[in-house]
Structure formats: C-alpha cells, structure tokens
Amino acid sequence: MRLTHVKLSGFKSFVDPTSIPVPGQLVAVIGPNGCGKSNVIDAVRWVLGESSAKQLRGESMQDVIFNGSSSRKPVSRASVELVFDNADGQLTGARGQYAEVAIKRVLTRQGDSSYYINNQQVRRRDITDLFLGTGVGARGYAVIEQGMISRIIEARPEELRAYLEEAAGVSKYKERRRETENRLADTRANLERIEDLRQELERQVEKLAEQAEVAAQYHDLKGALTHKQNLLALARREEAARNEAAARAELARIETEETALAAALTHVDSELEVVREQHFGASDQVHEAQQALFDANAQLARLEEAQRHGEQNRQRIERELAAARSERQTLAENRQQVASELDDWLPRLEEAQLSYEEAQLALEDGADSLPQAEAEFRAKDQLLSQLTAQQANLTRERDLARQKIEHLKLSLQRLAEREQALQRELAELNLPDGTALANAQHNVEQARAALEAVRARVVADEAKLADLAAERERLDQQLSAQRAELARAEAEASALSAMLEREAAGEKLASWLTEHQLGDAPQLWQALQVDSARQTALEAVLAERLAARVAALPEASPPASLTLLDVAGGTTVAAAPRLAAPLSQHVQADAPFAAAVADWLAGVYCADTLASAIEQRHELAVSECWVTPQGHRVTAHAVSFYGEASGAGVMARKAQLEAAQARLAPLQAEIEQLQR
C-alpha cells in the first residue's frame, strides 16, 4: 500500500484546494523558508489522528484552519485527505477489497472533527487500527520531523521498546491483547453483577411464594363470598317481587289521582293565561318606569352638574374679588407712598437749581480774579458735577415714579372692570333650587324598583356572553394552531426552495450567473416530473445535468461545471427504445427540455434489482445501460455503484417542496373559515 496523493483545503497556508502527487518511492518537497514544507508533514500527522495542537505548532486545534490574510478572508473549515494505492492487496480486513483507500479528516471552527474512509464517516479509533503495526500514525516512527532523531536516540528504554514493537508489528497484537483484557475485565464485572442479580431474584422468589399462598387463600375466600352473594341476590329478588306487587297497586291509585290532577291542571292553565296577560301589561309598565328612571337620572345628573358648576364659579369669583380688593388696596398704598416721595424730591430739585444759578453768578463775578478763583472754580465745578448727577438721578426717579403711577392707575382700572364683570356673571348664574332636586330624587327612588327586573335579564345575558366567550377562545386556539401549521409549511417551502436554488447554482457559479444574467434562467429540475420510485435512478443518470439551464451560450466559460441548452440549437428526435422498460417512460419534461432529456436518457433502461441488471447485461449494446432504483448503473463491461450524498437529492427535495406548497392552500382556507 503506497501513498499517491495528499489533498489539502483550508489547512494552514493551503487555503485553496491543493493536491500534492506522490508519483514514486522517493519524492522531495523543496522550497524557501516559510513556503509551507512543514505544513505538509503537519497535515499528514493531523489526518492520521494527531490530537495535540502543540505537536502541530499551534495553541489550539482551530489554529490549523486558515485564519485569513491581508488579501484573503478566513475559511470556516480545514480538510486533509491521504489517498493510498492498494492494488497489491496488502491491506486486509473489511477495506482490503478496495483498490484505492482515501483517509480524510475535516475540522470546522465550531470544533466538530470528522474522519472518513472512502467517504464513509468513521471513528478516530478506526483510523488508528487501520495503521497499527505499520509505523504510520500520529506518533509513528514513519513520520520523522525536526528533532525526532534526537528524541529516538535519547529515548528511555520503554519508549525505545515502543518504537521497536511498532517496527516489528507487535504493537497491533499488544493493542488487541489490551482490548481483550479489558473485555475480560468487563465480563468478570458483568458476572459479579449477574451473581448479585441471582441472589436478589432468589430473595424475590421467596417473597413471591409467600404471596402465592396468600393469593390461594384469597381465591378460596372469594369463592365463598361469591356463593353468599348469590344467596343474598336470591333473597333480594324475592323481596323485590313482593315490592313490585305492592308498587303496582300503588301505581293504580296514583293513576286515579293523576286523572283528577289533569282536570285541575286544565283549570290552572286557563288561570295562567290570564296571569300571563297581566304579566305582559306589568312588563310594559316596567319598561315605562325604567324609561322614566333613565330620564330622572339624566335630569338629576344635569341639575347636580349645574349646581356643582355654579358653586365652583361662585367660589372662583369670590376668590378673584378678594384678590382684586387686596391688590387694589396695595396699589393705593403704593400710590400714596410715591406721591409723598415726589413731594419730598421737588423742593430738593428747586434747591439744586438755585445752587446752580448762584454758582454761575459767582463764576461771572470771579472772572477778573481768575488765577485766584481757579481753585474755587474747580471746587465749584466738582460741586456742579455732583449736583448735575444728583439732578439727573432725581429726574430719572421722578420719571419712574410717574410711570409707576400710570401703571397703577391702569391696574386699578382693569381690576374695577374685572370686578364689575364678575358681579354681572354672578347675577346671571341660574342655580337650581332645592325643590327641583327633591322631586328628581323622588323620581329616582320610584324608578329603582323597576330596574331590578332589568338586572335579572342582564345576569342571564352575561351567562350567555360567558358561553360565547368560551366558544371564541376555543376557536382562537384552533386558529392559532392552524396559523402555526401554516407558518411551518411556509418556512419548509421557503427553506426547500432556497436549498434547491443554492445547490443548483453553487458558490462558484452564483456570481458568474449573475454577471451573465442567467440567475433567473429556467432549470431542468424545475421542469421534470418523475415517479417517486425512480427519483434516485434519475439523479444517478443526470447528476449535475439536473441544474442545466436554457440560455444562449456565453463567450466566457463558467468557473464550475454547468450545462446550458442552446436555444439556437436544433431539436433531437430520440430513437425508439430497443429493450423494454426504458427510464424515459417514467419521466416527463416540459419544453424546452424535452428533447435534451430524451437525448440524455436514450439507451437507459430500468432494472428492479442489481442482480437482475447484471444477469441481463449481455443484452446491452454500446452506450446502453441498466439503472436500478438505488442509482447503480450496469453496462456491458462494468458496474457503477451510486454513492448518494448525505441528505435528499434534488428531485426528492422538489417532491417535498411540492408537498409543502400543496398543504398551504387548505391551511389558508381553514384559517379564513376560522376567522369568519
């Protein structure tokens, strides 16, 4: 068994899918420092089951996933696959029948690690067991890295013994012996538990024997009880016969009395009709009294509201009058104070003017003695400045006093007008007197007696309303359940539609289809109808052609596999099937896919089982094949086993989508009925 390929994707520096071929026995990987040579060895150790991030030169196991760079985004998973050639059949066991063995490990950023052998998910233990005794493994001597030679030389005897046992192929048998010893230990423990169970069951058997004796006594007593109950039933039957005779005599007497009572009942019915007519008249009077009660209540409410409003207006007017009188008295006092201050300042103003005139005269008289009078002039000038400033202050205060007096006069005038308006409003209020209120209260008391009968009917209506509310609550619950079911069906249909679109386009084709305006082009899987038993067979035959689209051929090639039907191309007429049961008779395709589907399915015939297809392979011509319901194809010279991917196929998902969409209309109709 020889290594032929190492496939890496998203592992450390290998962000893009990379395949490293190993064409011979001696292969070297060379390059400058930092080019990723050591990452290849790390990938080999990792896929063989290495669980220590330190051995892979990292802090955690997620460090093996490409974490992004300045020009590339991080990826979400890392994958490494080793492909071995087993043409010589050296590999034994369940997988020795394969000519090629592929070992794969996948790790996501969520920490999910999966192992695969030939695309079948296995345990890490299965990978380890596959390479036991070969020297290949996460810590095997066949993978030699930096510093490993020195570790082998400096290894302790027990470590060196492990390397020698691995090279000699003994480790595989030691591992099997260890597993066998563990199983024997588990078996001994199970035997001890079985002994405990046996002892416990023996104790239970003793208890059950005692219970069996008690049960036997119970059956004897139950038989005696049944005999005595039968005797009692016979005695009661005889007594019941005697009671029946007495009851028949009593029944004859009661029938006679019933006849007399029937005659009396006829008379009572006639009297009841008279009373019923009187009741109808009383009901009319109750309605009239109730209407009178309503009118009296309304009139009483209006009178009480008018009285309350008038009382509030009266109290408000009295408060405003008191506030106006207080403010008027304050303004009068302020007016007197300002007038007295004005009388005091007027004489002082006249004195200041006289002093100013005297100073002017003195200035004129002292003009001849100017040098001597300069000092006096400056003193007088200073005094004049003081008197001028004092005069200006007095003038301003006088003006302010006059303005204040005018403001007080206007305020007094407005308060007087407000007082007169309030007096007029108080005189215009028409408050009700006590007599009207007493009469209204009397009418209310008379109408309350009639209201009691109406309240009895209200109680009955409330009981009916409670029943209707319970019915509505039941319908609301049913409506909520139907809405939830409709939401689930819509979500399922939307998810299936999105999944089908995403799988048909693929990650690489999405941008290319948008660029060439092919995103809305019709696809083959949308136009196909196939029997449910042949869905897998059709998936196996058409494969990626199920995503074929009808469009003109573009100039640029797509970045991934894609089939386009040329609208300008001619039509193909398929030849008549040479054998019975062609696959095309189970498939219907809408235009313009019909010709292409007939061409692709030409020469494909349906077989019920793989064995029958192999038996009839000699009937096939060139380019013809049998296909089974499981998707296996048989030609004249080969058998192709269909390995279906995880999850349902495109046609199965389409059937699920149609079923989910079919549930929507009935659910919507039920919801509309419940809403009505």
Secondary structure, DSSP 8 states (H G I E B T S, - for coil): -EEEEEEEESBTTB-S-EEEE--SS------STTSSHHHHHHHHHHHTT---TGGGTSSSGGGGB----SSS---SEEEEEEEEE-TT----STTTT-SEEEEEEEEETTS-EEEEETTEEE-HHHHHHHTTTTT-STT-TTS--TTHHHHHHT--HHHHHHHHHHHHTHHHHHHHHHHHHHHHHHHHHHHHHHHHHHHHHHHHHHHHHHHHHHHHHHHHHHHHHHHHHHHHHHHHHHHHHHHHHHHHHHHHHHHHHHHHHHHHHHHHHHHHHHHHHHHHHHHHHHHHHHHHHHHHHHHHHHHHHHHHHHHHHHHHHHHHHHHHHHHHHHHHHHHHHHHHHHHHHHHHHHHHHHHHHHHHHHHHHTTTTHHHHHHHHHHHHHHHHHHHHHHHHHHHHHHHHHHHHHHHHHHHHHHHHHHHHHHHHHHH-----HHHHHHHHHHHHHHHHHHHHHHHHHHHHHHHHHHHHHHHHHHHHHHHHHHHHHHHHHHHHHHHHHHHHHHHHHHHHHHHHHHTT-TTS-BGGGGEEE-GGGHHHHHHHHGGGGG-EE----SS--SS---EE-TTS--------SSSSBGGGGEEE-TTSHHHHHHHTTTEEE-SSHHHHHHTGGG--TT-EEE-TTS-EE-SS-EE-----SS--HHHHHHHHHHHHHHHHHHHHHHHHHH-
